[in-house]
Amino acid sequence: MAFWDVLVRILVGSILVYFGVEKGGVFVISTFVGVVLLLTAITGFCPLYKIAGISSKQQQAA
């Protein structure tokens, strides 16, 4: 996972968790999504990327 991808996941995940904690109600779903984004950023592994066969890292020239 590329550095920019990790930064975006941390930023968006933190915002979603904040809204879920502060607002409650419908935003409880955003808490779950935010936690998933934070976990994928911390571990550096995204199951959807694996299933789709994509990567945000640049390929090295051979």
C-alpha distances in whole Angstrom, upper triangle without the diagonal:
4,7,8,6,7,10,11,11,13,15,16,16,18,20,21,22,24,26,26,28,30,31,31,32,30,27,27,25,22,22,21,18,17,17,15,13,13,13,9,8,10,10,6,7,8,11,12,9,11,14,14,12,10,7,6,6,9,12,14,18,20
4,6,5,6,9,10,11,13,15,16,16,18,20,21,22,24,26,27,29,30,31,32,34,31,28,28,26,24,24,23,20,19,19,17,14,15,15,12,10,12,12,9,11,12,15,15,12,14,17,16,15,12,8,5,5,8,11,13,17,19
4,5,5,6,9,10,11,12,14,15,17,19,20,21,23,25,26,27,29,30,31,33,31,28,28,26,23,23,23,20,18,19,17,14,14,15,13,9,11,13,10,12,14,17,18,15,17,21,20,19,15,12,9,8,11,14,16,19,22
4,5,5,6,9,10,11,12,14,15,17,18,20,21,23,24,26,27,28,29,31,29,26,27,25,22,22,22,19,17,18,17,14,14,16,13,10,13,15,12,14,14,18,17,15,18,21,19,19,15,12,9,10,12,15,17,20,24
4,5,5,6,9,10,11,12,14,16,16,18,20,21,22,24,26,27,27,29,27,23,24,22,19,19,19,16,14,16,14,10,11,13,10,8,11,12,9,11,11,14,14,12,15,17,16,16,13,10,7,9,12,15,18,21,24
4,6,5,6,9,10,10,12,14,15,16,18,20,21,22,24,25,26,28,26,23,23,21,18,18,18,15,13,13,12,9,9,10,8,5,8,10,7,10,11,14,15,13,16,19,18,18,15,12,10,11,14,17,20,23,26
4,5,5,6,9,10,11,12,14,15,17,19,20,21,22,24,25,27,26,22,23,21,18,18,18,16,13,14,14,10,10,12,11,8,10,13,11,14,14,18,18,16,19,22,21,21,18,15,12,14,16,20,22,25,28
4,5,5,6,8,10,11,12,14,15,17,18,20,21,22,23,25,23,20,21,19,16,16,17,14,11,13,13,9,10,13,11,9,12,14,13,14,13,17,16,15,19,21,19,20,17,15,12,14,17,20,23,26,29
4,6,5,6,8,10,10,12,14,15,16,18,20,21,21,23,21,18,18,16,13,13,13,10,8,10,9,5,6,9,8,6,9,12,10,12,11,14,14,14,17,18,18,19,16,15,12,15,18,21,24,27,30
4,6,5,6,9,10,10,12,14,15,16,18,20,20,23,21,18,18,17,14,13,14,12,9,9,10,7,5,9,9,6,8,12,11,13,13,17,17,17,19,22,22,22,20,18,15,17,20,23,26,29,32
4,6,5,6,9,10,11,13,14,16,17,18,19,22,20,17,18,17,13,13,15,13,9,11,13,9,9,12,12,10,12,15,15,17,16,19,19,19,22,24,23,24,22,20,17,19,22,25,28,31,34
4,5,5,6,9,10,11,12,14,15,16,17,19,17,14,15,14,10,11,12,10,7,10,11,8,9,12,12,11,13,16,15,17,15,18,17,18,21,22,22,23,20,19,17,20,22,26,29,32,35
4,5,5,6,9,10,11,12,14,15,16,18,16,13,13,12,9,8,9,7,4,6,8,5,5,9,10,9,11,14,14,15,14,16,16,17,20,21,21,23,21,20,18,20,24,27,29,33,36
4,5,5,6,9,10,11,12,14,15,18,17,13,13,13,10,9,11,10,6,8,11,9,7,11,13,11,12,16,16,18,17,20,20,21,23,25,25,26,24,23,21,23,26,29,32,35,38
4,6,5,6,9,10,11,12,13,16,15,11,13,13,9,9,12,11,7,10,13,11,11,14,15,14,16,19,19,20,19,22,21,22,25,26,26,28,25,24,22,24,27,31,33,37,40
4,5,5,6,9,10,10,11,13,12,8,9,9,5,6,8,7,5,8,10,9,10,13,14,14,16,19,19,20,18,20,19,21,24,24,24,26,25,24,22,25,28,31,34,37,40
4,5,5,6,9,10,10,13,12,9,8,9,6,4,8,8,5,7,10,10,9,12,14,14,15,18,19,20,19,20,21,22,25,26,26,28,26,25,24,26,30,33,35,39,42
4,5,5,6,8,10,13,13,9,10,12,9,8,11,12,9,10,14,13,12,15,18,17,18,21,22,23,22,24,24,25,28,29,29,31,29,28,26,29,32,35,38,41,44
4,5,5,5,7,10,10,6,8,10,7,7,11,11,10,12,15,14,14,17,19,19,20,23,24,25,23,25,24,26,29,29,29,32,30,29,27,30,33,36,39,42,45
4,6,6,5,8,8,4,5,7,6,5,8,10,9,10,13,14,14,16,18,19,20,22,24,24,22,23,23,25,28,28,29,31,30,29,28,31,34,37,40,43,46
4,6,6,9,11,8,7,10,9,7,11,13,11,12,15,16,15,17,20,20,20,23,25,25,24,26,26,28,30,31,32,34,32,31,30,33,36,39,42,45,48
4,6,10,11,9,10,13,11,10,14,15,13,15,18,18,18,20,23,22,23,26,27,28,27,29,29,30,33,34,34,36,34,34,32,34,38,41,43,47,50
4,7,8,6,8,11,10,10,14,15,14,16,19,19,19,22,24,24,25,28,29,29,28,29,28,30,33,33,34,36,34,34,33,35,38,42,44,48,51
4,6,5,6,9,9,9,12,14,14,15,18,19,19,21,23,24,25,27,28,28,27,28,27,30,32,32,33,35,34,34,33,36,39,42,45,48,51
4,5,6,9,10,11,13,15,15,17,19,20,21,23,25,26,27,29,30,30,28,28,27,30,32,32,32,35,34,35,34,37,40,43,46,49,52
4,5,6,8,10,11,12,14,16,17,18,20,22,23,24,26,27,28,28,25,26,25,27,30,29,29,32,31,32,31,34,37,40,43,47,49
4,5,5,7,9,10,10,13,14,15,16,19,20,21,23,24,25,25,23,24,23,25,28,28,28,31,29,30,29,32,35,38,41,44,47
4,5,5,7,9,10,11,13,15,16,17,19,20,21,23,24,24,22,22,22,25,27,27,28,30,29,29,29,32,35,38,41,44,47
4,5,5,6,9,10,11,13,14,16,17,19,20,22,22,22,19,19,19,22,24,23,24,27,26,26,26,29,33,35,38,42,44
4,5,5,6,8,10,10,12,14,15,16,18,20,21,20,18,19,18,21,23,23,23,26,25,25,24,27,30,33,36,39,42
4,6,5,6,9,10,10,12,14,15,16,18,20,19,18,19,19,21,23,24,25,27,26,25,25,27,31,33,36,40,42
4,5,5,6,9,10,11,12,14,15,17,18,17,15,16,16,19,21,21,22,24,24,24,23,26,30,32,35,38,41
4,5,5,6,9,10,11,12,14,15,16,15,13,14,14,16,18,18,19,22,21,20,20,23,26,29,32,35,38
4,5,5,6,9,10,11,12,14,15,15,14,15,15,17,20,20,21,23,21,21,20,22,26,29,31,35,37
4,5,5,6,9,10,10,12,14,14,13,15,15,17,19,20,21,23,22,21,20,23,26,29,31,35,37
4,5,5,6,9,10,11,12,11,9,11,12,14,15,16,18,19,19,18,18,20,24,26,29,32,35
4,5,5,6,9,10,10,10,9,11,12,13,15,17,17,19,17,16,15,18,21,24,27,30,32
4,6,5,6,9,10,11,11,13,15,15,17,19,20,21,19,18,17,18,22,25,27,31,33
4,5,5,6,8,9,9,11,13,14,15,17,19,20,19,17,17,18,22,24,27,30,32
4,5,5,6,5,6,9,10,11,12,14,16,16,15,13,13,15,19,21,23,27,29
4,6,5,7,8,12,13,13,14,17,18,18,16,14,12,14,17,20,22,26,28
4,6,8,10,13,15,15,16,19,20,20,19,16,15,16,19,22,24,27,29
4,5,8,11,14,13,14,17,18,18,17,15,15,15,19,20,22,26,28
4,7,10,12,11,12,15,16,15,14,11,11,11,15,17,19,22,24
4,6,9,8,8,11,13,12,12,10,11,12,16,17,19,23,25
4,5,5,7,9,10,11,10,9,11,13,16,18,21,24,26
4,5,5,6,9,10,10,11,13,15,19,19,22,26,27
4,5,5,6,8,9,10,12,15,18,19,22,25,27
4,6,5,6,5,6,9,11,14,15,19,22,23
4,6,5,7,8,11,13,16,16,19,22,23
4,5,8,11,14,16,18,19,22,24,25
4,6,9,12,14,17,17,20,23,24
4,7,11,12,14,14,17,19,20
4,7,9,11,11,15,17,19
4,5,8,9,13,15,18
4,7,9,12,15,18
4,6,9,13,15
4,6,9,12
4,6,9
4,6
4
